[in-house]
């Protein structure tokens, strides 16, 4: 990292202020090349910025001396006026001074490589930028503050207890150590395995907060799914007609309920159909139901037939008895239900409250989730598989258990980037925006 980089850190386009970030060993010289002169670190100064004797802008300049900066290098911020001509002129000047445009996520990647944050915290930066709900923001801030890293540090501390017992017997067979010392690691390893299993069982919680909780509306044709979809999204997102089978594909909308991000899906009515297009829509509805976090079965007094959606409803799902203004519907046993009318609005407040309570129950927790990305889940699965192998080896070949435990340690360390990071850096930083 001997080169110096720059990037626009504010959204492109016309605006009141545009901020250009600079990072690298030549930062101080670049400021001098722009006519800034000497500025006190961490103190905002107004300066005229010039290049090739032309005034570019009068800007606010900030200079941070490494390692006490975001990237750990000398960095600067140029707070320019936000006109396109100013931004383009400054970019040309910086390239003329030998800088190159930064790649996506390169500032945060340098912060990681310079020890300013670990890999899990770097991911939190991207999540915080993308956060659209309070829950997403809170989770990202917790991870940025080190909550996820601390969780994995606790895992590693427990693992080290087991490793030390195994390694002591392997490395010091002639020393004064108790016989069968490695086997005493069994209970320690059992607890460690239980903790990993609990973390994996809870793995969907972090993913749901970050990516969105998936709610799918199911039911027969003309049950009012699209009307309910429109009511929950507060806009005419789906076409509603009296014709059965109007909805033929899955329609998604992103909404917020109780501070949590939700992806709501309207689906084709479930029935037997010889229409090729409608049949494909029904297939997609069934597939979406299989992957839903919550299925809402919409029924109404107007629907007839054998309730084909019943095969996809299970305890924990919700029945919405729609069109209550037209008559009553008998709910199915053992499935929670609410009555409402999307026409009159009766029962909609109760539905919103029910959904908010359900999301809080499923997504909140006393402990920070050990998984917020698929990458974390894969590492935990690897660690758990190796831990099981180590447990089985303890009684027959302690030296093999030691190898397995080192594989566990490696898998856990890859989450925070303590080891073996080169193969995951591209995966992590490719989703970042330019300038961060």
N, C-alpha and C positions, 0 to 999 in steps of 0.2 A: 504493500500500500504506500508506494512512494509518490504516486501522482496525487494531484489536488483536483477535487471535483466540485461541481456546482449544480444546482437545480432550483427551479421555481417551486417554492413550498406552499404556495397558495393556489387556488383553482385558476386555470387559464381563463382569459377573457378580460373584459373591461371591469375595473373595480377601483375602489378608493385607494387601496394599498396592495402592492405586490411584494412578497418577501422572497428574496433569493438567498439560499444558503450556500455557504462555501466551507469545505473541510479538506484539510491536508497540510503537509509541511510548508507549502508555499503561501499559506493564507496571509500572513503578515506582509510578505512582499507584494502580493496582489493588491492589498489595500493601498500600499504606497504607490503602486503602479496606476491606481485610480485617482491618485492625488489626495488620498485621505490623510496621509501623514501618520503621526503617532496618535493612537487613541488608548485611553485607559481601559484595561480589561473589565468586562462586565458593567461598563458605564455607557449608556446611550449617548451618542454624539451626533449632531447635525453637521453634515459635510457636503460639499459640492463634489460630485463624482465626474471625473473627466477621463477621456481616452482620445489620444492623438489630437490633443488641444481642443477637443470638442466637449462642451458641457453636456453630460447625459442627463443628470437629474440632481436635485438637492434632496438628500435622503438621510434617514436615520441609520446610523451604523453601530453595530454591536460586535465586539470582539471577545472571544473566549479562549483562554490559553489552555492547551492540553496539559495534563489529562483531565482537568476539571471542566469538561465540556460534554455534550451529548455523545459525540463519537469517540471521545478520549483523545482526539487530535486538536490542533489549533483550528478553530472554526470562526466563522463570521456570518452575520445576517445583514443584508442590505434591505431596508424597508423603503421601497421605491413608491412613487406614484404609479397607479395601476393601469396606465395606458399601454396599449400594445406596442407603440413605437418606443417607449422607454424600456420595456422589457426586452424587446428584440435588440435594441442598441446595447444594453448591458450584456446580453448573451454574447454578442459579437465581440465586445471588449474583453470579456473573460476568456473566450476562446483565443483571442489574440494575445492574451497574457499567458497562454500555455495551459489553461485548464481544460478539462473535458466534461461533458454533461454526465451526470450521475445516472447509473442504472436504477431500476426499480428496487427500492429497499436498501440501497447501498449505504446510506447514512446509518441505518439501524444495524446493518451487517457489520459495519466498521465498529459500532458501539459494542457489539457482541464479541468481535475478534479482539478488541482492546480491553475486554474484561469489564466493561461498564454495565453489562447485563448478561444473563444467561439466555439460552435459546428459548425457554418457556416464556421469559419476560419479553423477548423480542417478538414472539408471536402475539403477546398481549397488546403490543403497540398497534399491530395491524388490526386486531379485534376492536381496540378502542376507537380507532379511526372509522371502522365500519359500523360501530354500535348505533342502533336506532331506537333502542328502548332502555329504560332504566335498569332492567335486569341484565341486559347485555353489557351496559356500561359498568355496572357494579362487578360483574364477573371479570371483565377485562382489567379493571382497576385492581381487583384483588390479586389477579395473576401477575400484573405488572409490579405489584408491591411484594411479590415473592411467595404468595400463598401456595401456588402449585409447586414451586421449587421446594418449599419447606415440606410439603407432603412427600415428595420423592426423597428428600433428605432423611425423613423419618423412616421410610422404607429401607433406605440404604443402611441406616444405623442399626435397624433390627437385623438386616442381612449380615452385617459385619459380625454380630454376636455369633451367628451360626458359622460363618466362615472362619472366625478365629479358633473355634473349637476344633474344626476339621483340620485346619492348617497346622495347628499345634501338634497334633498326632502325626501328621505326615512329615513335617519338616524337622521335628525333634524326637525321633523314635527312641533315641538312647538317653534322653534327658529324663529328669525326675518328674514325669507327668502321669496323671492317673491312667490306668488301663481303660481302653475303649472310650477314650475321651470324645472321639468323633461322634459316637452314638448318643452322647448327651446333648448333641445339637438337635436331636429329633423334635423335642417339644418346642424349642425355639423356632425351628423351621416350620412346624405345624402352625404356629401362630402367624408367622410371616405369610404362609400360603393362604390362611384364612383372610388376612388383611388384603392380599391381592385379589382374592375372589370377591370380597365385598366391594372393592374399588371397581372391578369389572362389572359387577351387578348394577352398580350405580352409574355406569359409563354413559348411559343415554341422557342423564340429566344435564351435564355440561353441554353436550351436543345440541339438545333441544333448546337450551337458552341461547346458544350462539347462532344456530342455523334456523330456529323456528320450530314451534310445536305444531305437529301436523294433525289437523282435524278434517275429517272427510264426512260429507253428507251423503247418506245412502237412503234408498227407498224405492217404492214403485213409481211408475210414471204418474204424473199429475198429483203427487203427494204434497207438492209445494216446496221442494228442495231449492229450486232457483229463487223463489220468493224469499225463503229464509236466507239464502246466500246474499241476496241484495240487501235484506234488512240488517244482516250482520256487518256487511261491508259499507253500509250507508250510502250506496250508490247503485245505479242501474247497471250492474256489471254483467248480469246474465239475462238472456232473452226469456220472457215469461209469456206463454200463450196457453189457451185452453187445449191445444192439440197435444195429445199424448206423444211422448218421445221427442219433444222439442230439443232438449239437451242431448247431444250425441257424442260429446267429448268431455274430457276433464277440464274444468275451468278453475284456475287457481287465483287467489288474491292474498296479498300480505296485509295483515291487520295487526293491531295491538290490543290485547285484552289483559287487564290487570297489570300492566307494565311489562308483559311478556310478548315477544314476537310470535305470531301465529301464521301459518300457511293454511288457509281455508280452501277446501276443494269441493266444488259442485260436480256431481257425476250424473251420468245417464241413468234413467230409470231402469231398475232391474226387472226384466221380464223375458219371456221367450220371444225371439224375433227372427224372422227370415230375411230382414233387411240387412245387407252386408255392412253398411255404414253403422247402423244402430248396434248391430251385434259386436262390432269392434269397440264401440263406445262402452258397451256393457262389460266387455272383457277388461277394458282399462279401468273401469270403475271397481271391478272385483280385485284387480291387481293393486290399485291404490288403497283399497280397504285393508289388504294384507299388511301394508307398511304404515298404517295410520297409528298415531299415538292415541287418538280418540275417534271412535266411529259414532256418529249421530244418525240414528235411524228415524227418518221422517215418515210419519203416517198421517192419514187424514180419513174422514168419513166417506170421502168420494172414491177412495182407492178400493179396488176389488181384487180378488184372486187369492192365491195361497201364500202371500207375503214372502216372495222369493228372497228378500233381504234377510230373513230370519236365520239363514245359514251362516251369515257373517256377523251376527250380533252375539255378544257374549257378556257375562257379568263384568261390569266396569265401563261398559258403553252406556249411551243415553238414548232413550226414546223421546222424540218430540212429537207430541200428539197435536198436529197442526190443524188449522181451520176449525178451531173450537167454536167459532161463531156459527158454524153450519151443523154442529152436532158433536156428540161425544164419541170417543174411540176407546175401546177396551185395551188397556196396556197388556203387554206380554208379561208373564210372571217372571220375577227375579231380575228384571231389568229396570233400572231407575227411569222415571219418566217425568216430563213436564208438559202441561197443556198450554197452548198459546194460539194466537191468531196474528199472522203477519199483516192482515188487512187492518184490523183495529189496533194492533200493537199490544193487545192484552197478553201478558205473560212474557213479553220480551225482556223487561227489567229482571225478572226472575231468572231467565236464561243467562243473561249477561253475568249475574251474580254467581250462578252455578258454575259457569265456565271459569270465572276469575278464581273461585275457590278451588276448582279442580286443578288449574294451572299452578296455583300456589302450592297445593299439596304435592304435585308431581315434580315441580322444578325447584322448590326451595329446600334447603337442608341446613342442618347445624354445621356440617363440615364442608369445606371447599371441595368441589368435585375433583377427583384425581384425573379425570379425562375431560378435555374441552375440544379436542380434535381427534380425528381418526388416527393420526400419527401416534398419539399417546396410547390409544387403545391397542394398536398393533404391538407397541413395545411392552405393554403390560401382558398381553397374551404370550409373547415370547418369554418374558420373565417367569410367568406362571408355569409354562411348559417345562422350562429348565429347572424350576424349583421342584416340581413333581419328580423329575428324573433324579435330582439330587437326593430327595427324600427316599426314593426307592433304593438308591445306591448306598445309603449310609450303612446298612447292615451287612453288605457284602463287599463293597469296594470303596472305602472312604476317599481314596485318591481320585476316583471318578466323580464322587460327590463334589470334591473341590473344584474340578473343571466345570461341572454344571453350575455351581454357585458363582463362579467367575462369569459365566454366560448370563446369569441373572443380573449381576452387577453391571455388566456391559449394557444390557437392554435398558435398565433403569437410567443409566448415565446418559443414554442417547436422548432422553426427553429434554434434559436441561443443557445438553451439549458438552458435558464434561469430557466425553471421549467420542471418537468416531463420528465427527460432525460433518465431514466433507460430503458424505453421501446424502445428507438431508438438507444442506444449506439451500440448494436450489429449490427444493420443495417448499421450504419455509418462506424464503424471501421473494419468490416469484409472484406472490399475491399482493405484495406491497405496492403502494403508489409511488410515483417518481417524487423525489424530494423528501422521502421519509426512509 
